[in-house]
């Protein structure tokens, strides 16, 4: 079966820096609903469209096609006194961008009485290599299409 809109794709992946240094490798297969549902990067969908199980590819993506370019306006230094006790490096907090939009910020470091936050994706601003191998393709259920994501094993559970 070919990967087309409203198919469920199961794949293994590796993400590496441009120099080949491994960042992440899937232990369990990734499963997503194909067809513009924002369940994976658009360039990955485009590369897999029309392919079948067994297809393998290496994509080299620039930041704007991966996790975006860094936006320094999403970097914040906030007084520690504005945080609840227990704030830790590596934690995530919901805050607001300059225009008031809710946004998730990562606690990057705590330096004295300052908490350094970054609202960029951790891989933003980096060219990346994605190694993909399609393990399976099936038709999505009506419920998966309605909900815009995969249900069941490795998918979303309600």
PEPE-V645055 format. One line per field, one symbol per residue. ss: DSSP state (A for helix, B for strand, O for the rest). psi: psi as a letter, one per 40 degrees, with the letter a starting at -180 (. if undefined). burial: I if it has 24 or more other C-alpha atoms within 12 Angstrom, else O. A space follows every 10 residues. Layout:
ss->???
psi->???
burial->???
This chain:
ss->OOOOOOBBBB BBBBBBBOOO OBBBBOOOOB BBBOOOOOOO OAAAAAAAOO OOOOOBBBBB BOAAAOOOOO OAAABBBBBA AAOOOOOOOO OBBBBBOOOO OBBBBBBBBB BOOBBBBBOO OOOOOOOBBB BBBBBBBBBO OAAAAAAOOO BOOOOBOO
psi->hihihfihhh iiiihiidee hhdihhdiih hihiffefei iddddddehe iihehiihhh hiddebeiii heeehihihd eeiiiehihe iiihaiidee hiihihhdih hbehhhihei ideiehhihh hhhhdihiii idddddefii iaheaih.
burial->OOIIIIIIII IIIIIIIOOO OOOOOOOOOI IIIIIOOOII IOIIIOIIIO IIIOIOOIII IOIOIIIOOO OOOIIIIOOO OOOOOOIOOO OIOOIOOOOO OOOOIIIIII OOOOIIIIII IIIIOIIIII IIIIIIIIII OOOIOOOIII OOOOOOOO
